[in-house]
Amino acid sequence: IGHFLRKSSLDELPQLWNVLLGQMSLVGPRPIQENEIAKYDGAFRMYQMVPPGITGLWQVSGRNNTSYRERVQLDTYYVRNWSIWIDLYILIRTIRTVFFQEGAY
């Protein structure tokens, strides 16, 4: 069951509660784990400028087929260039990515 939940991204559904509480956004960089902060160097400050999101640019740009460096670059691009249109693009692509399970574990 766990593999199915992960592959279909249904394991992310509890995070909708965090969105309703205002702790997260639907779209934005994924939350950074405390033990990963050092890997982000100066980009960590960029991540702190926006609330973390359930889905983001790197999730719809290859998901687990992207390197760590590419993920940071995509998230940094998102923060610098944020617009409602980018969020809408990401939300539409997220539906496709989840439906076709592109780049999932």
Biopython code that builds the backbone (N, CA, C, O; Angstrom):
import numpy as np
from Bio.PDB.StructureBuilder import StructureBuilder

atoms = [
    (1, "ILE", "N", (0.833, -1.192, 0.000)),
    (1, "ILE", "CA", (0.000, 0.000, 0.000)),
    (1, "ILE", "C", (0.875, 1.251, 0.000)),
    (1, "ILE", "O", (0.591, 2.215, -0.711)),
    (2, "GLY", "N", (1.941, 1.230, 0.802)),
    (2, "GLY", "CA", (2.826, 2.390, 0.890)),
    (2, "GLY", "C", (3.427, 2.763, -0.450)),
    (2, "GLY", "O", (3.525, 3.942, -0.790)),
    (3, "HIS", "N", (3.832, 1.750, -1.214)),
    (3, "HIS", "CA", (4.417, 2.012, -2.535)),
    (3, "HIS", "C", (3.389, 2.684, -3.444)),
    (3, "HIS", "O", (3.721, 3.631, -4.159)),
    (4, "PHE", "N", (2.155, 2.207, -3.423)),
    (4, "PHE", "CA", (1.095, 2.807, -4.237)),
    (4, "PHE", "C", (0.847, 4.252, -3.815)),
    (4, "PHE", "O", (0.731, 5.136, -4.663)),
    (5, "LEU", "N", (0.767, 4.495, -2.496)),
    (5, "LEU", "CA", (0.526, 5.856, -2.007)),
    (5, "LEU", "C", (1.637, 6.800, -2.453)),
    (5, "LEU", "O", (1.371, 7.926, -2.871)),
    (6, "ARG", "N", (2.890, 6.334, -2.362)),
    (6, "ARG", "CA", (4.026, 7.173, -2.757)),
    (6, "ARG", "C", (4.028, 7.405, -4.267)),
    (6, "ARG", "O", (4.197, 8.535, -4.724)),
    (7, "LYS", "N", (3.842, 6.349, -5.028)),
    (7, "LYS", "CA", (3.891, 6.455, -6.489)),
    (7, "LYS", "C", (2.774, 7.351, -7.025)),
    (7, "LYS", "O", (2.969, 8.058, -8.013)),
    (8, "SER", "N", (1.617, 7.325, -6.387)),
    (8, "SER", "CA", (0.487, 8.144, -6.829)),
    (8, "SER", "C", (0.459, 9.515, -6.156)),
    (8, "SER", "O", (-0.422, 10.328, -6.435)),
    (9, "SER", "N", (1.416, 9.770, -5.274)),
    (9, "SER", "CA", (1.526, 11.031, -4.522)),
    (9, "SER", "C", (0.384, 11.245, -3.535)),
    (9, "SER", "O", (0.217, 12.351, -3.020)),
    (10, "LEU", "N", (-0.397, 10.219, -3.266)),
    (10, "LEU", "CA", (-1.483, 10.346, -2.293)),
    (10, "LEU", "C", (-0.953, 10.530, -0.873)),
    (10, "LEU", "O", (-1.681, 10.983, 0.010)),
    (11, "ASP", "N", (0.311, 10.179, -0.654)),
    (11, "ASP", "CA", (0.909, 10.382, 0.667)),
    (11, "ASP", "C", (1.074, 11.863, 0.991)),
    (11, "ASP", "O", (1.349, 12.216, 2.138)),
    (12, "GLU", "N", (0.912, 12.724, 0.006)),
    (12, "GLU", "CA", (1.030, 14.169, 0.210)),
    (12, "GLU", "C", (-0.269, 14.795, 0.713)),
    (12, "GLU", "O", (-0.254, 15.937, 1.172)),
    (13, "LEU", "N", (-1.386, 14.080, 0.640)),
    (13, "LEU", "CA", (-2.685, 14.645, 1.005)),
    (13, "LEU", "C", (-2.747, 15.232, 2.417)),
    (13, "LEU", "O", (-3.379, 16.275, 2.591)),
    (14, "PRO", "N", (-2.126, 14.621, 3.439)),
    (14, "PRO", "CA", (-2.189, 15.239, 4.773)),
    (14, "PRO", "C", (-1.620, 16.659, 4.817)),
    (14, "PRO", "O", (-1.969, 17.434, 5.707)),
    (15, "GLN", "N", (-0.751, 17.007, 3.870)),
    (15, "GLN", "CA", (-0.185, 18.353, 3.851)),
    (15, "GLN", "C", (-1.217, 19.406, 3.472)),
    (15, "GLN", "O", (-0.986, 20.597, 3.682)),
    (16, "LEU", "N", (-2.346, 18.989, 2.921)),
    (16, "LEU", "CA", (-3.420, 19.953, 2.643)),
    (16, "LEU", "C", (-3.889, 20.610, 3.937)),
    (16, "LEU", "O", (-4.316, 21.765, 3.934)),
    (17, "TRP", "N", (-3.810, 19.874, 5.039)),
    (17, "TRP", "CA", (-4.156, 20.438, 6.347)),
    (17, "TRP", "C", (-3.222, 21.600, 6.671)),
    (17, "TRP", "O", (-3.662, 22.636, 7.170)),
    (18, "ASN", "N", (-1.935, 21.426, 6.387)),
    (18, "ASN", "CA", (-0.967, 22.496, 6.615)),
    (18, "ASN", "C", (-1.269, 23.719, 5.755)),
    (18, "ASN", "O", (-1.045, 24.850, 6.185)),
    (19, "VAL", "N", (-1.775, 23.500, 4.545)),
    (19, "VAL", "CA", (-2.167, 24.614, 3.673)),
    (19, "VAL", "C", (-3.344, 25.350, 4.300)),
    (19, "VAL", "O", (-3.351, 26.580, 4.352)),
    (20, "LEU", "N", (-4.336, 24.608, 4.775)),
    (20, "LEU", "CA", (-5.508, 25.228, 5.399)),
    (20, "LEU", "C", (-5.140, 26.019, 6.648)),
    (20, "LEU", "O", (-5.777, 27.027, 6.956)),
    (21, "LEU", "N", (-4.116, 25.568, 7.367)),
    (21, "LEU", "CA", (-3.654, 26.268, 8.572)),
    (21, "LEU", "C", (-2.743, 27.451, 8.245)),
    (21, "LEU", "O", (-2.357, 28.203, 9.140)),
    (22, "GLY", "N", (-2.399, 27.620, 6.969)),
    (22, "GLY", "CA", (-1.538, 28.726, 6.565)),
    (22, "GLY", "C", (-0.058, 28.462, 6.776)),
    (22, "GLY", "O", (0.751, 29.385, 6.687)),
    (23, "GLN", "N", (0.309, 27.221, 7.052)),
    (23, "GLN", "CA", (1.707, 26.864, 7.283)),
    (23, "GLN", "C", (2.442, 26.534, 5.984)),
    (23, "GLN", "O", (3.670, 26.589, 5.922)),
    (24, "MET", "N", (1.679, 26.193, 4.959)),
    (24, "MET", "CA", (2.242, 25.848, 3.656)),
    (24, "MET", "C", (1.373, 26.467, 2.571)),
    (24, "MET", "O", (0.275, 26.963, 2.825)),
    (25, "SER", "N", (1.899, 26.420, 1.363)),
    (25, "SER", "CA", (1.165, 26.859, 0.181)),
    (25, "SER", "C", (0.967, 25.640, -0.719)),
    (25, "SER", "O", (1.672, 24.641, -0.577)),
    (26, "LEU", "N", (0.024, 25.721, -1.631)),
    (26, "LEU", "CA", (-0.106, 24.629, -2.596)),
    (26, "LEU", "C", (1.140, 24.545, -3.467)),
    (26, "LEU", "O", (1.639, 23.455, -3.746)),
    (27, "VAL", "N", (1.646, 25.717, -3.899)),
    (27, "VAL", "CA", (2.804, 25.771, -4.790)),
    (27, "VAL", "C", (3.935, 26.526, -4.104)),
    (27, "VAL", "O", (3.726, 27.585, -3.513)),
    (28, "GLY", "N", (5.123, 25.968, -4.193)),
    (28, "GLY", "CA", (6.308, 26.595, -3.621)),
    (28, "GLY", "C", (7.397, 25.555, -3.473)),
    (28, "GLY", "O", (7.150, 24.370, -3.699)),
    (29, "PRO", "N", (8.581, 25.964, -3.105)),
    (29, "PRO", "CA", (9.648, 24.991, -2.876)),
    (29, "PRO", "C", (9.264, 24.035, -1.752)),
    (29, "PRO", "O", (8.597, 24.431, -0.797)),
    (30, "ARG", "N", (9.676, 22.803, -1.863)),
    (30, "ARG", "CA", (9.407, 21.822, -0.815)),
    (30, "ARG", "C", (10.088, 22.262, 0.478)),
    (30, "ARG", "O", (11.115, 22.940, 0.438)),
    (31, "PRO", "N", (9.522, 21.880, 1.627)),
    (31, "PRO", "CA", (10.178, 22.216, 2.900)),
    (31, "PRO", "C", (11.571, 21.586, 2.957)),
    (31, "PRO", "O", (11.780, 20.467, 2.489)),
    (32, "ILE", "N", (12.506, 22.317, 3.530)),
    (32, "ILE", "CA", (13.878, 21.824, 3.661)),
    (32, "ILE", "C", (14.045, 21.204, 5.038)),
    (32, "ILE", "O", (13.681, 21.801, 6.052)),
    (33, "GLN", "N", (14.597, 20.006, 5.062)),
    (33, "GLN", "CA", (14.881, 19.330, 6.320)),
    (33, "GLN", "C", (16.073, 20.013, 6.996)),
    (33, "GLN", "O", (16.991, 20.495, 6.332)),
    (34, "GLU", "N", (16.038, 20.040, 8.299)),
    (34, "GLU", "CA", (17.097, 20.688, 9.086)),
    (34, "GLU", "C", (18.486, 20.181, 8.697)),
    (34, "GLU", "O", (19.426, 20.967, 8.581)),
    (35, "ASN", "N", (18.616, 18.866, 8.497)),
    (35, "ASN", "CA", (19.930, 18.284, 8.188)),
    (35, "ASN", "C", (20.376, 18.552, 6.745)),
    (35, "ASN", "O", (21.496, 18.194, 6.381)),
    (36, "GLU", "N", (19.524, 19.176, 5.913)),
    (36, "GLU", "CA", (19.883, 19.472, 4.525)),
    (36, "GLU", "C", (20.252, 20.933, 4.289)),
    (36, "GLU", "O", (20.689, 21.283, 3.193)),
    (37, "ILE", "N", (20.086, 21.786, 5.286)),
    (37, "ILE", "CA", (20.301, 23.228, 5.109)),
    (37, "ILE", "C", (21.688, 23.534, 4.551)),
    (37, "ILE", "O", (21.821, 24.391, 3.678)),
    (38, "ALA", "N", (22.711, 22.856, 5.033)),
    (38, "ALA", "CA", (24.083, 23.124, 4.586)),
    (38, "ALA", "C", (24.262, 22.870, 3.091)),
    (38, "ALA", "O", (25.108, 23.504, 2.461)),
    (39, "LYS", "N", (23.491, 21.966, 2.515)),
    (39, "LYS", "CA", (23.605, 21.649, 1.087)),
    (39, "LYS", "C", (23.131, 22.794, 0.195)),
    (39, "LYS", "O", (23.481, 22.848, -0.984)),
    (40, "TYR", "N", (22.344, 23.703, 0.749)),
    (40, "TYR", "CA", (21.735, 24.760, -0.047)),
    (40, "TYR", "C", (22.579, 26.028, -0.122)),
    (40, "TYR", "O", (22.278, 26.916, -0.919)),
    (41, "ASP", "N", (23.618, 26.129, 0.681)),
    (41, "ASP", "CA", (24.488, 27.306, 0.694)),
    (41, "ASP", "C", (23.657, 28.588, 0.740)),
    (41, "ASP", "O", (22.781, 28.723, 1.595)),
    (42, "GLY", "N", (23.918, 29.522, -0.161)),
    (42, "GLY", "CA", (23.212, 30.800, -0.175)),
    (42, "GLY", "C", (21.767, 30.696, -0.626)),
    (42, "GLY", "O", (20.979, 31.609, -0.377)),
    (43, "ALA", "N", (21.402, 29.605, -1.283)),
    (43, "ALA", "CA", (20.029, 29.447, -1.779)),
    (43, "ALA", "C", (19.032, 29.274, -0.641)),
    (43, "ALA", "O", (17.836, 29.489, -0.837)),
    (44, "PHE", "N", (19.497, 28.893, 0.537)),
    (44, "PHE", "CA", (18.577, 28.687, 1.659)),
    (44, "PHE", "C", (17.812, 29.965, 1.987)),
    (44, "PHE", "O", (16.632, 29.915, 2.335)),
    (45, "ARG", "N", (18.476, 31.095, 1.877)),
    (45, "ARG", "CA", (17.790, 32.374, 2.138)),
    (45, "ARG", "C", (16.646, 32.599, 1.151)),
    (45, "ARG", "O", (15.600, 33.138, 1.514)),
    (46, "MET", "N", (16.849, 32.188, -0.085)),
    (46, "MET", "CA", (15.784, 32.304, -1.087)),
    (46, "MET", "C", (14.570, 31.477, -0.667)),
    (46, "MET", "O", (13.429, 31.921, -0.801)),
    (47, "TYR", "N", (14.822, 30.291, -0.165)),
    (47, "TYR", "CA", (13.737, 29.404, 0.254)),
    (47, "TYR", "C", (12.930, 30.017, 1.393)),
    (47, "TYR", "O", (11.726, 29.785, 1.500)),
    (48, "GLN", "N", (13.580, 30.786, 2.230)),
    (48, "GLN", "CA", (12.898, 31.389, 3.370)),
    (48, "GLN", "C", (12.010, 32.564, 2.967)),
    (48, "GLN", "O", (11.245, 33.064, 3.791)),
    (49, "MET", "N", (12.096, 33.009, 1.725)),
    (49, "MET", "CA", (11.325, 34.163, 1.273)),
    (49, "MET", "C", (9.875, 33.807, 0.932)),
    (49, "MET", "O", (9.024, 34.691, 0.838)),
    (50, "VAL", "N", (9.595, 32.523, 0.748)),
    (50, "VAL", "CA", (8.247, 32.079, 0.392)),
    (50, "VAL", "C", (7.861, 30.896, 1.280)),
    (50, "VAL", "O", (8.730, 30.177, 1.774)),
    (51, "PRO", "N", (6.562, 30.698, 1.480)),
    (51, "PRO", "CA", (6.160, 29.526, 2.263)),
    (51, "PRO", "C", (6.447, 28.245, 1.487)),
    (51, "PRO", "O", (6.400, 28.244, 0.257)),
    (52, "PRO", "N", (6.742, 27.165, 2.186)),
    (52, "PRO", "CA", (6.967, 25.896, 1.491)),
    (52, "PRO", "C", (5.682, 25.428, 0.825)),
    (52, "PRO", "O", (4.584, 25.785, 1.253)),
    (53, "GLY", "N", (5.824, 24.631, -0.219)),
    (53, "GLY", "CA", (4.663, 24.173, -0.961)),
    (53, "GLY", "C", (4.578, 22.663, -1.070)),
    (53, "GLY", "O", (5.556, 21.947, -0.858)),
    (54, "ILE", "N", (3.391, 22.200, -1.404)),
    (54, "ILE", "CA", (3.173, 20.772, -1.625)),
    (54, "ILE", "C", (3.760, 20.355, -2.968)),
    (54, "ILE", "O", (4.331, 19.272, -3.097)),
    (55, "THR", "N", (3.617, 21.217, -3.958)),
    (55, "THR", "CA", (4.189, 20.950, -5.268)),
    (55, "THR", "C", (4.983, 22.171, -5.704)),
    (55, "THR", "O", (4.763, 23.281, -5.218)),
    (56, "GLY", "N", (5.898, 21.949, -6.617)),
    (56, "GLY", "CA", (6.729, 23.051, -7.066)),
    (56, "GLY", "C", (7.275, 22.801, -8.452)),
    (56, "GLY", "O", (6.939, 21.814, -9.106)),
    (57, "LEU", "N", (8.121, 23.712, -8.885)),
    (57, "LEU", "CA", (8.645, 23.657, -10.245)),
    (57, "LEU", "C", (9.452, 22.390, -10.508)),
    (57, "LEU", "O", (9.318, 21.794, -11.577)),
    (58, "TRP", "N", (10.287, 21.965, -9.558)),
    (58, "TRP", "CA", (11.086, 20.774, -9.847)),
    (58, "TRP", "C", (10.241, 19.513, -9.847)),
    (58, "TRP", "O", (10.594, 18.543, -10.518)),
    (59, "GLN", "N", (9.140, 19.499, -9.117)),
    (59, "GLN", "CA", (8.287, 18.313, -9.130)),
    (59, "GLN", "C", (7.640, 18.104, -10.499)),
    (59, "GLN", "O", (7.373, 16.968, -10.890)),
    (60, "VAL", "N", (7.390, 19.185, -11.223)),
    (60, "VAL", "CA", (6.784, 19.050, -12.554)),
    (60, "VAL", "C", (7.828, 19.131, -13.664)),
    (60, "VAL", "O", (7.483, 19.144, -14.845)),
    (61, "SER", "N", (9.096, 19.183, -13.286)),
    (61, "SER", "CA", (10.187, 19.263, -14.264)),
    (61, "SER", "C", (11.077, 18.035, -14.185)),
    (61, "SER", "O", (12.286, 18.126, -14.398)),
    (62, "GLY", "N", (10.496, 16.908, -13.886)),
    (62, "GLY", "CA", (11.272, 15.680, -13.847)),
    (62, "GLY", "C", (11.196, 14.950, -12.528)),
    (62, "GLY", "O", (11.592, 13.787, -12.440)),
    (63, "ARG", "N", (10.699, 15.605, -11.506)),
    (63, "ARG", "CA", (10.509, 15.014, -10.185)),
    (63, "ARG", "C", (11.779, 14.328, -9.721)),
    (63, "ARG", "O", (12.790, 15.001, -9.520)),
    (64, "ASN", "N", (11.766, 13.025, -9.544)),
    (64, "ASN", "CA", (12.937, 12.318, -9.026)),
    (64, "ASN", "C", (13.988, 12.036, -10.093)),
    (64, "ASN", "O", (15.011, 11.413, -9.807)),
    (65, "ASN", "N", (13.747, 12.486, -11.310)),
    (65, "ASN", "CA", (14.735, 12.339, -12.375)),
    (65, "ASN", "C", (15.656, 13.556, -12.464)),
    (65, "ASN", "O", (16.489, 13.634, -13.366)),
    (66, "THR", "N", (15.515, 14.504, -11.539)),
    (66, "THR", "CA", (16.363, 15.696, -11.527)),
    (66, "THR", "C", (17.439, 15.549, -10.458)),
    (66, "THR", "O", (17.238, 14.875, -9.447)),
    (67, "SER", "N", (18.572, 16.182, -10.692)),
    (67, "SER", "CA", (19.640, 16.158, -9.698)),
    (67, "SER", "C", (19.313, 17.152, -8.581)),
    (67, "SER", "O", (18.442, 18.009, -8.723)),
    (68, "TYR", "N", (20.023, 17.015, -7.490)),
    (68, "TYR", "CA", (19.833, 17.921, -6.359)),
    (68, "TYR", "C", (20.107, 19.359, -6.780)),
    (68, "TYR", "O", (19.371, 20.278, -6.419)),
    (69, "ARG", "N", (21.169, 19.536, -7.543)),
    (69, "ARG", "CA", (21.526, 20.880, -8.012)),
    (69, "ARG", "C", (20.428, 21.468, -8.900)),
    (69, "ARG", "O", (20.095, 22.647, -8.778)),
    (70, "GLU", "N", (19.868, 20.649, -9.791)),
    (70, "GLU", "CA", (18.780, 21.121, -10.660)),
    (70, "GLU", "C", (17.560, 21.525, -9.840)),
    (70, "GLU", "O", (16.889, 22.505, -10.164)),
    (71, "ARG", "N", (17.273, 20.780, -8.790)),
    (71, "ARG", "CA", (16.142, 21.109, -7.922)),
    (71, "ARG", "C", (16.324, 22.485, -7.290)),
    (71, "ARG", "O", (15.402, 23.300, -7.270)),
    (72, "VAL", "N", (17.509, 22.726, -6.783)),
    (72, "VAL", "CA", (17.790, 24.020, -6.159)),
    (72, "VAL", "C", (17.672, 25.134, -7.197)),
    (72, "VAL", "O", (17.105, 26.187, -6.908)),
    (73, "GLN", "N", (18.200, 24.913, -8.398)),
    (73, "GLN", "CA", (18.108, 25.923, -9.460)),
    (73, "GLN", "C", (16.655, 26.203, -9.838)),
    (73, "GLN", "O", (16.274, 27.360, -10.016)),
    (74, "LEU", "N", (15.849, 25.164, -9.960)),
    (74, "LEU", "CA", (14.439, 25.346, -10.321)),
    (74, "LEU", "C", (13.680, 26.081, -9.224)),
    (74, "LEU", "O", (12.880, 26.973, -9.508)),
    (75, "ASP", "N", (13.929, 25.709, -7.971)),
    (75, "ASP", "CA", (13.249, 26.385, -6.867)),
    (75, "ASP", "C", (13.689, 27.837, -6.748)),
    (75, "ASP", "O", (12.868, 28.709, -6.463)),
    (76, "THR", "N", (14.968, 28.107, -6.961)),
    (76, "THR", "CA", (15.469, 29.476, -6.921)),
    (76, "THR", "C", (14.839, 30.300, -8.046)),
    (76, "THR", "O", (14.464, 31.455, -7.843)),
    (77, "TYR", "N", (14.729, 29.704, -9.220)),
    (77, "TYR", "CA", (14.062, 30.382, -10.338)),
    (77, "TYR", "C", (12.624, 30.723, -9.956)),
    (77, "TYR", "O", (12.156, 31.830, -10.221)),
    (78, "TYR", "N", (11.932, 29.785, -9.342)),
    (78, "TYR", "CA", (10.540, 30.010, -8.937)),
    (78, "TYR", "C", (10.431, 31.208, -7.992)),
    (78, "TYR", "O", (9.580, 32.078, -8.180)),
    (79, "VAL", "N", (11.293, 31.249, -6.984)),
    (79, "VAL", "CA", (11.231, 32.343, -6.003)),
    (79, "VAL", "C", (11.493, 33.685, -6.679)),
    (79, "VAL", "O", (10.793, 34.662, -6.412)),
    (80, "ARG", "N", (12.484, 33.737, -7.540)),
    (80, "ARG", "CA", (12.845, 35.001, -8.202)),
    (80, "ARG", "C", (11.800, 35.463, -9.216)),
    (80, "ARG", "O", (11.652, 36.663, -9.449)),
    (81, "ASN", "N", (11.084, 34.534, -9.810)),
    (81, "ASN", "CA", (10.178, 34.864, -10.910)),
    (81, "ASN", "C", (8.719, 34.570, -10.596)),
    (81, "ASN", "O", (7.911, 34.418, -11.513)),
    (82, "TRP", "N", (8.371, 34.488, -9.335)),
    (82, "TRP", "CA", (7.018, 34.094, -8.963)),
    (82, "TRP", "C", (5.963, 34.963, -9.639)),
    (82, "TRP", "O", (6.105, 36.181, -9.751)),
    (83, "SER", "N", (4.907, 34.300, -10.084)),
    (83, "SER", "CA", (3.710, 34.983, -10.581)),
    (83, "SER", "C", (2.543, 34.012, -10.454)),
    (83, "SER", "O", (2.747, 32.805, -10.321)),
    (84, "ILE", "N", (1.350, 34.525, -10.494)),
    (84, "ILE", "CA", (0.169, 33.668, -10.441)),
    (84, "ILE", "C", (0.151, 32.719, -11.632)),
    (84, "ILE", "O", (-0.358, 31.602, -11.535)),
    (85, "TRP", "N", (0.707, 33.166, -12.758)),
    (85, "TRP", "CA", (0.741, 32.337, -13.963)),
    (85, "TRP", "C", (1.673, 31.148, -13.793)),
    (85, "TRP", "O", (1.378, 30.051, -14.267)),
    (86, "ILE", "N", (2.788, 31.362, -13.123)),
    (86, "ILE", "CA", (3.693, 30.237, -12.859)),
    (86, "ILE", "C", (3.004, 29.243, -11.929)),
    (86, "ILE", "O", (3.097, 28.034, -12.139)),
    (87, "ASP", "N", (2.312, 29.742, -10.901)),
    (87, "ASP", "CA", (1.590, 28.842, -10.000)),
    (87, "ASP", "C", (0.530, 28.041, -10.752)),
    (87, "ASP", "O", (0.399, 26.836, -10.537)),
    (88, "LEU", "N", (-0.220, 28.693, -11.623)),
    (88, "LEU", "CA", (-1.240, 27.980, -12.403)),
    (88, "LEU", "C", (-0.607, 26.931, -13.313)),
    (88, "LEU", "O", (-1.115, 25.816, -13.432)),
    (89, "TYR", "N", (0.496, 27.291, -13.950)),
    (89, "TYR", "CA", (1.228, 26.340, -14.792)),
    (89, "TYR", "C", (1.650, 25.123, -13.973)),
    (89, "TYR", "O", (1.467, 23.984, -14.403)),
    (90, "ILE", "N", (2.213, 25.367, -12.796)),
    (90, "ILE", "CA", (2.685, 24.275, -11.947)),
    (90, "ILE", "C", (1.513, 23.406, -11.490)),
    (90, "ILE", "O", (1.624, 22.180, -11.492)),
    (91, "LEU", "N", (0.404, 24.013, -11.101)),
    (91, "LEU", "CA", (-0.757, 23.234, -10.664)),
    (91, "LEU", "C", (-1.294, 22.351, -11.791)),
    (91, "LEU", "O", (-1.628, 21.188, -11.562)),
    (92, "ILE", "N", (-1.379, 22.891, -12.998)),
    (92, "ILE", "CA", (-1.851, 22.096, -14.138)),
    (92, "ILE", "C", (-0.884, 20.962, -14.446)),
    (92, "ILE", "O", (-1.300, 19.828, -14.681)),
    (93, "ARG", "N", (0.405, 21.274, -14.443)),
    (93, "ARG", "CA", (1.420, 20.234, -14.695)),
    (93, "ARG", "C", (1.438, 19.192, -13.583)),
    (93, "ARG", "O", (1.721, 18.022, -13.838)),
    (94, "THR", "N", (1.139, 19.605, -12.348)),
    (94, "THR", "CA", (1.113, 18.661, -11.233)),
    (94, "THR", "C", (0.044, 17.601, -11.458)),
    (94, "THR", "O", (0.280, 16.416, -11.225)),
    (95, "ILE", "N", (-1.121, 18.024, -11.908)),
    (95, "ILE", "CA", (-2.200, 17.067, -12.175)),
    (95, "ILE", "C", (-1.744, 16.038, -13.206)),
    (95, "ILE", "O", (-1.960, 14.838, -13.034)),
    (96, "ARG", "N", (-1.116, 16.512, -14.268)),
    (96, "ARG", "CA", (-0.609, 15.602, -15.306)),
    (96, "ARG", "C", (0.484, 14.685, -14.754)),
    (96, "ARG", "O", (0.484, 13.482, -15.013)),
    (97, "THR", "N", (1.406, 15.259, -14.000)),
    (97, "THR", "CA", (2.519, 14.495, -13.452)),
    (97, "THR", "C", (2.023, 13.394, -12.526)),
    (97, "THR", "O", (2.504, 12.262, -12.593)),
    (98, "VAL", "N", (1.067, 13.715, -11.665)),
    (98, "VAL", "CA", (0.520, 12.720, -10.738)),
    (98, "VAL", "C", (-0.281, 11.672, -11.505)),
    (98, "VAL", "O", (-0.149, 10.476, -11.244)),
    (99, "PHE", "N", (-1.105, 12.114, -12.446)),
    (99, "PHE", "CA", (-1.948, 11.188, -13.197)),
    (99, "PHE", "C", (-1.116, 10.169, -13.965)),
    (99, "PHE", "O", (-1.437, 8.981, -13.971)),
    (100, "PHE", "N", (-0.047, 10.630, -14.613)),
    (100, "PHE", "CA", (0.801, 9.737, -15.395)),
    (100, "PHE", "C", (1.984, 9.198, -14.592)),
    (100, "PHE", "O", (2.812, 8.459, -15.125)),
    (101, "GLN", "N", (2.064, 9.563, -13.324)),
    (101, "GLN", "CA", (3.114, 9.098, -12.408)),
    (101, "GLN", "C", (4.504, 9.308, -12.999)),
    (101, "GLN", "O", (5.352, 8.416, -12.951)),
    (102, "GLU", "N", (4.724, 10.486, -13.553)),
    (102, "GLU", "CA", (6.002, 10.823, -14.177)),
    (102, "GLU", "C", (7.065, 11.096, -13.121)),
    (102, "GLU", "O", (6.888, 11.962, -12.263)),
    (103, "GLY", "N", (8.160, 10.361, -13.185)),
    (103, "GLY", "CA", (9.277, 10.586, -12.282)),
    (103, "GLY", "C", (9.017, 10.193, -10.846)),
    (103, "GLY", "O", (9.770, 10.595, -9.959)),
    (104, "ALA", "N", (7.973, 9.419, -10.585)),
    (104, "ALA", "CA", (7.648, 9.016, -9.216)),
    (104, "ALA", "C", (8.585, 7.916, -8.754)),
    (104, "ALA", "O", (9.225, 7.242, -9.561)),
    (105, "TYR", "N", (8.654, 7.746, -7.447)),
    (105, "TYR", "CA", (9.497, 6.698, -6.860)),
    (105, "TYR", "C", (9.107, 5.341, -7.379)),
    (105, "TYR", "O", (9.708, 4.338, -6.996)),
]
sb = StructureBuilder()
sb.init_structure("model")
sb.init_model(0)
sb.init_chain("A")
sb.init_seg("    ")
for serial, (resi, resn, name, xyz) in enumerate(atoms, 1):
    if name == "N":
        sb.init_residue(resn, " ", resi, " ")
    sb.init_atom(name, np.array(xyz, "f"), 0.0, 1.0, " ", f" {name:<3s}", serial, name[0])
structure = sb.get_structure()
